[in-house]
Amino acid sequence: MPMREAVDQGLQPMMPAHAGQPDWASLALQYERVRAHTQRLAASLSAEDACVQSMPDASPAKWHLAHSSWFFETFVLSAHQLGHSPFDASFRMLFNSYYQQVGARHPRAQRGLLTRPPLTHVMAYRAAVDAQMQALMAGMNIRSVVEQRAAAQIIALGLQHEQQHQELLLTDIKHLLSCHPLWPAYASDGLANAIAESAATNLSWQSIEAGVYAIGHAGSGFAFDNEMPRHSVYVQAAQIALRPVSNGEYLRFVLEGGYSQPQWWLSEGWDWCQAQQLSHPWYWRALENGSGAEGWQEFSLHGATALDVLRPVCHLSYFEADAYARWAGARLPTEMEWEVAMGGHAWPEVLLGANPSLHPEPMTGDLAPVIGQVWEWTQSSYAAYPGFRVADGAVGEYNGKFMVNQYVLRGGSCLTPAGHARLTYRNFFPATARWQMTGLRLARDA
């Protein structure tokens, strides 16, 4: 699972208030806001919605609500709260994700079988953890600066971890609702039937000059350990598209038989495509007696909508993205090219909840990169940067050990919480993953 738990060796939480101490008032406010937002996302779900697991890669909403609380209890309260007593000793096993050093774990593919504890008990767990966390932060100023910094770092990490689960909660509930034959909506959509004012813009390209560039995280802001250390890379001259590929463009690939033409596909991808009997992106549905774009619907968090040709195509696997790029006479960018190309531009504030459509926005024709609508596949395998090291302890388990058989995605999506994505963020998935908001941006050699 990408978007995952990860330690940041260079994390800088809210610092300093004075004498190098964390700003506990600001951190407590940030904690309150992040935790409340998670609960708002789950508020419209029934207990039945929150319990079901639709596939092994997805987790029930109830599990997300409990696991994000488990993180704070396990790594903050148990270490820094004097005389800490667990809310429920069984939760240490039930809601452990992949932390081998913490102890036993309930099997990932069986999370949907956890009908007990009930959702009401999980919400009581969240409330208890929140009360203890706020009390802990209110009294931290009397602790040593060393302990304060250690606690602040793990709390800030926990908040980033919970924001990852906010996006996962939405994509997992989307997959669950898509399994229902009526395609029910997660939320109402005032913009679902809005008509685009213009056709998709022609594809424009940004040039990258050959040379040595510095990539990776640098500075005082938050970053996960897989974004570091900052280092130099040589990049060949190339061009990268200013926007992701649209639904309309990808529809041409579908209608012209791209899913039945092996010449565009990697060998493993073709075998997978045939075994899965794929003919279009995951959440598309062909209508009877329809033609062109009018002959297709797309499932969103608002239920079934007409396929909007202007929106970025999403829910593509790496294999599908790579096949389309080849069909279009281009290729996927490397993550180095992507970071260099996007590094000179302002980043949008992706506002989760402020976007009424909870869906990638139609693309504009401005001569600046369109960023943050879909996670964008790169051709780069997920691997360690030179000088990377795994941190000590259980929290260090969740980046380095996944650096195999995965590909890097960049940019963020319309479901990524505000302020969570950044230029150096390295998301990653296996090549067959489709249930996340994953699309593509084209590149080509100069």
C-alpha positions in Angstrom: 0.0 0.0 0.0 1.5 3.3 -1.0 0.7 6.6 0.7 1.9 4.7 3.6 3.3 5.1 7.1 6.9 6.3 6.9 9.4 7.9 9.2 11.0 11.2 8.2 14.6 11.5 9.5 14.6 15.3 8.7 11.1 16.1 9.9 10.7 19.6 11.3 7.3 20.0 13.1 6.0 23.3 14.5 9.2 24.8 15.8 10.3 26.9 17.6 8.2 28.7 20.2 11.2 29.5 22.3 14.6 28.0 23.1 14.2 25.4 20.4 10.9 24.1 21.8 8.0 23.0 19.6 5.0 25.3 19.2 2.6 23.0 21.1 -0.4 25.3 20.7 0.0 25.3 16.9 0.6 21.5 16.8 -2.5 20.9 18.9 -4.6 23.0 16.6 -3.3 21.2 13.6 -4.0 17.9 15.3 -7.6 18.9 16.0 -8.2 20.0 12.4 -6.7 16.9 10.8 -8.6 14.5 13.1 -11.9 16.3 12.7 -11.6 16.2 8.9 -11.2 12.4 8.9 -14.4 12.1 10.8 -16.2 14.5 8.4 -15.2 12.3 5.5 -16.7 9.3 7.2 -19.8 11.1 8.5 -22.1 10.1 5.6 -21.2 6.4 5.8 -23.5 3.9 7.5 -22.1 1.3 9.8 -22.6 -1.2 6.9 -20.6 1.0 4.5 -17.8 1.4 7.1 -17.3 -2.3 7.7 -17.1 -3.8 4.2 -13.8 -4.6 2.5 -14.3 -4.7 -1.3 -10.9 -6.2 -2.2 -7.6 -7.0 -0.4 -6.0 -3.7 -1.5 -8.7 -1.6 0.1 -9.5 -1.3 3.8 -12.9 -0.6 5.4 -13.6 2.9 6.5 -13.9 1.7 10.1 -10.4 0.2 9.9 -9.0 3.6 8.6 -10.7 5.4 11.5 -9.2 2.9 14.1 -5.8 2.5 12.6 -5.1 6.2 12.4 -5.9 6.4 16.1 -3.8 3.3 16.8 -0.8 5.2 15.4 -1.1 7.9 18.0 -1.8 5.5 20.8 1.0 3.2 19.8 3.8 5.6 18.9 2.9 8.7 21.0 0.8 8.0 24.0 2.5 4.7 25.0 5.9 6.4 24.8 5.2 9.8 26.2 2.1 9.6 28.4 3.0 8.8 32.0 1.2 5.7 33.3 -0.5 5.2 29.9 -3.2 2.5 29.9 -4.4 1.2 26.5 -8.0 1.9 25.5 -8.4 -1.8 24.5 -5.4 -4.2 24.6 -6.8 -6.2 21.6 -6.6 -3.1 19.4 -2.8 -3.3 19.3 -3.1 -6.4 17.1 -6.5 -5.7 15.4 -5.4 -2.3 13.9 -1.7 -2.9 13.4 -1.0 -2.5 9.6 2.5 -3.7 8.7 4.6 -3.0 11.8 6.4 -6.3 12.4 8.3 -4.9 15.3 5.1 -3.9 17.1 3.8 -7.4 17.2 1.0 -9.6 15.8 -1.3 -8.3 13.1 -4.7 -9.2 11.8 -4.4 -10.3 8.1 -4.8 -7.4 5.7 -7.2 -9.2 3.4 -9.5 -10.0 6.3 -10.1 -6.5 7.7 -13.6 -6.6 6.4 -14.4 -9.5 8.8 -13.9 -7.3 11.8 -17.6 -6.7 12.5 -16.5 -6.2 16.1 -15.6 -3.8 17.6 -18.7 -1.9 16.2 -18.3 1.5 14.6 -19.6 3.2 17.7 -16.8 1.7 19.8 -14.2 2.8 17.2 -15.5 6.3 17.4 -15.3 6.2 21.2 -11.7 5.0 20.7 -10.9 8.0 18.5 -12.5 10.4 21.1 -10.4 8.8 23.9 -7.2 9.1 22.0 -7.9 12.7 21.0 -8.6 13.7 24.7 -5.4 12.1 25.8 -3.4 13.6 23.0 -4.6 17.1 23.7 -3.9 16.6 27.4 -0.4 15.4 26.6 0.4 18.3 24.3 -1.0 20.8 26.8 1.5 19.6 29.4 4.6 19.0 27.2 6.3 22.3 27.9 7.5 21.0 31.3 9.4 18.1 29.6 13.0 18.3 28.4 13.6 19.8 25.0 14.9 16.5 23.8 11.7 14.7 24.7 9.6 17.5 23.3 11.3 17.3 20.0 11.0 13.5 19.8 7.2 13.7 20.7 6.6 16.6 18.2 8.3 14.7 15.4 6.2 11.6 15.8 3.0 13.6 16.2 3.7 15.5 13.0 4.4 12.2 11.3 1.2 10.8 12.6 -0.8 13.8 11.1 0.8 13.2 7.7 0.0 9.5 8.1 -3.6 10.3 8.8 -3.8 12.6 5.8 -2.6 9.7 3.7 -5.5 7.6 5.1 -8.0 10.4 4.3 -7.2 9.9 0.6 -7.2 6.2 1.0 -10.6 6.2 2.8 -12.1 8.0 -0.2 -10.6 5.8 -2.9 -11.5 2.7 -0.9 -15.1 3.7 -0.4 -15.3 4.6 -4.1 -14.2 1.1 -5.0 -16.7 -0.3 -2.5 -19.6 1.7 -3.9 -18.6 0.8 -7.5 -19.2 -2.8 -6.7 -22.9 -2.1 -6.1 -24.9 -2.6 -9.3 -26.7 0.8 -8.9 -23.5 2.8 -8.6 -24.6 4.7 -5.5 -23.1 8.1 -4.6 -20.9 8.9 -1.7 -21.8 12.6 -1.8 -24.1 14.9 -3.7 -22.6 16.9 -6.6 -23.8 20.3 -7.6 -21.4 20.3 -10.5 -21.8 16.8 -11.9 -23.9 18.0 -14.8 -21.9 21.2 -15.6 -21.1 21.6 -19.2 -17.5 22.4 -20.2 -17.2 25.7 -22.0 -14.4 24.7 -24.4 -12.9 21.7 -25.9 -9.7 20.1 -24.5 -6.7 22.3 -25.2 -4.1 21.1 -27.6 -1.1 19.4 -25.9 1.7 21.9 -25.2 5.2 20.9 -24.2 7.8 22.2 -21.8 11.5 21.7 -22.7 14.1 20.4 -20.2 17.7 21.3 -21.0 20.3 18.6 -20.6 22.3 19.0 -17.5 23.0 18.2 -13.8 20.1 19.0 -11.4 19.6 18.7 -7.7 16.4 16.7 -6.7 15.0 15.5 -3.5 13.8 17.3 -0.3 15.7 20.1 1.2 14.6 22.7 3.8 12.7 22.8 7.0 9.3 21.5 5.9 8.0 18.0 6.3 9.1 15.2 4.0 9.2 11.4 4.2 12.6 9.7 4.3 12.2 8.4 0.8 12.4 12.0 -0.5 15.9 12.3 0.9 18.7 13.0 0.8 18.9 15.7 -1.8 21.3 14.7 -4.5 22.5 15.5 -8.1 21.3 13.7 -11.2 22.1 14.1 -14.9 19.0 14.6 -17.1 19.0 14.3 -20.8 17.3 17.0 -22.9 13.6 16.1 -23.1 10.1 17.6 -23.3 7.2 17.0 -20.9 3.5 17.8 -21.5 2.0 20.7 -19.6 -1.0 18.8 -18.6 -2.1 15.2 -18.0 -3.8 13.1 -20.7 -7.5 13.7 -20.8 -10.5 11.3 -20.9 -11.2 12.4 -24.5 -7.6 11.6 -25.6 -7.6 8.2 -23.8 -11.1 7.4 -25.3 -9.5 7.4 -28.7 -7.0 4.7 -27.6 -10.0 2.7 -26.3 -12.1 3.1 -29.5 -9.2 2.5 -31.8 -8.5 -0.9 -30.2 -5.6 -0.1 -28.0 -6.6 -2.8 -25.5 -6.5 -5.5 -28.2 -3.2 -4.5 -29.9 -0.2 -6.1 -28.2 2.4 -3.9 -29.9 1.7 -1.1 -27.4 2.0 -3.2 -24.2 4.9 -4.5 -22.1 4.9 -8.3 -22.2 3.8 -8.7 -18.6 1.2 -5.9 -19.1 -0.3 -7.6 -22.1 -0.5 -10.9 -20.3 -2.2 -9.1 -17.3 -4.6 -7.2 -19.6 -5.7 -10.4 -21.4 -6.0 -12.3 -18.1 -8.2 -9.6 -16.7 -10.1 -9.2 -20.0 -9.7 -5.4 -19.9 -11.0 -3.1 -22.6 -11.2 0.4 -20.8 -10.3 2.1 -17.6 -11.7 0.7 -14.4 -14.6 3.0 -13.7 -15.8 3.5 -17.3 -19.0 1.8 -18.5 -20.2 1.6 -22.1 -23.8 2.5 -22.7 -26.1 0.6 -25.1 -26.6 2.3 -28.5 -24.2 5.1 -27.6 -21.3 6.4 -29.7 -18.2 8.5 -29.0 -18.0 10.1 -25.6 -21.8 10.1 -25.3 -21.7 6.4 -25.3 -19.8 6.2 -22.0 -20.3 6.8 -18.3 -17.8 7.1 -15.5 -18.2 6.2 -11.9 -17.3 9.0 -9.4 -17.8 9.6 -5.7 -21.1 11.2 -6.9 -22.2 8.0 -8.6 -22.6 7.6 -12.4 -21.7 10.7 -14.5 -21.3 11.3 -18.2 -17.8 10.8 -19.3 -16.2 14.3 -19.3 -13.7 14.4 -22.1 -11.9 17.4 -20.5 -11.1 15.8 -17.2 -7.8 13.9 -16.8 -8.1 10.2 -17.3 -7.6 8.4 -14.0 -7.7 4.9 -12.4 -5.1 3.6 -14.8 -2.5 1.0 -14.0 1.1 1.6 -14.9 0.7 -0.9 -17.8 -2.2 1.0 -19.2 -0.4 4.4 -18.9 2.7 3.0 -20.5 0.7 1.4 -23.4 -1.1 4.7 -24.1 2.1 6.6 -24.1 3.6 4.3 -26.7 0.4 4.4 -28.8 0.6 8.3 -28.7 4.2 8.3 -29.9 5.6 9.3 -26.6 6.6 7.8 -23.2 6.2 8.2 -19.5 8.6 10.7 -17.9 11.2 9.7 -15.4 10.6 11.0 -11.9 13.8 13.1 -12.3 12.4 14.7 -15.4 9.1 15.3 -13.7 10.7 17.0 -10.7 13.0 19.2 -12.7 10.1 20.2 -15.1 7.7 21.0 -12.3 10.2 22.6 -9.9 10.0 26.0 -11.4 6.3 26.5 -11.1 3.9 27.5 -8.4 2.0 24.6 -6.8 -1.8 24.7 -6.4 -3.4 24.4 -3.0 -5.3 21.2 -3.4 -8.3 21.7 -1.1 -9.9 18.5 0.0 -13.6 19.2 0.5 -13.4 22.6 -1.2 -13.7 20.9 -4.6 -17.4 20.2 -4.9 -16.9 17.5 -7.5 -14.3 15.4 -5.6 -13.1 14.6 -9.1 -10.3 15.9 -11.3 -11.1 19.3 -12.6 -11.3 20.0 -16.3 -8.0 21.2 -17.6 -7.2 24.8 -18.6 -5.2 26.0 -21.6 -2.8 28.2 -19.6 0.9 27.8 -20.5 1.8 26.5 -17.1 1.7 22.9 -15.8 -1.6 21.5 -14.6 -0.6 19.8 -11.3 -2.5 18.0 -8.5 -5.5 16.5 -10.4 -4.3 12.9 -10.6 -1.3 11.0 -9.4 1.0 10.7 -12.5 2.8 7.5 -13.3 6.5 7.8 -14.1 8.7 5.1 -15.6 11.0 5.2 -12.6 11.2 2.2 -10.3 10.7 3.0 -6.7 14.2 2.7 -5.2 16.4 4.4 -2.6 18.1 7.7 -3.3 21.9 7.6 -2.9 22.7 7.9 0.8 19.2 6.8 2.0 19.1 4.9 5.2 16.2 3.2 7.1 15.5 4.7 10.5 15.8 2.6 13.6 12.7 1.2 15.3 9.2 0.1 14.1 8.3 3.4 12.6 11.2 2.9 10.1 9.6 -0.1 8.5 7.3 1.7 6.1 9.3 3.0 3.2 12.6 1.2 2.6 11.2 -2.3 2.7 8.8 -1.5 -0.1 11.5 -0.5 -2.5 10.9 -3.4 -4.9 8.4 -4.1 -7.7 6.8 -0.6 -7.5 6.8 2.5 -9.7 6.9 6.1 -8.6 4.0 8.5 -9.1 4.2 12.2 -8.7 2.0 15.3 -8.2 -1.0 14.5 -6.0 -4.6 14.2 -6.8 -7.9 16.0 -6.3 -8.4 13.9 -3.2 -5.0 14.7 -1.7 -5.5 16.8 1.5 -4.5 20.5 1.4 -0.8 21.0 1.9 0.0 17.3 1.9 1.5 17.0 -1.6 4.8 18.7 -2.6 7.3 18.7 -5.4 9.4 15.9 -4.0 6.6 13.6 -2.8 7.2 10.0 -4.1 4.0 8.0 -4.1 4.4 4.4 -5.3 2.3 1.5 -6.5 2.7 -1.9 -8.2 2.2 -1.9 -11.9 -1.3 -3.4 -11.8 -2.8 -0.9 -9.2 -5.9 0.9 -10.6 -8.1 1.9 -7.7 -6.2 5.1 -6.8 -6.5 8.4 -8.7 -3.7 7.5 -11.1 -3.2 9.0 -14.5 -0.4 10.0 -16.7 1.5 12.9 -18.3 3.4 12.3 -21.6 7.1 12.9 -22.2 9.4 12.6 -25.2 13.0 12.8 -26.1 14.2 16.2 -27.4 
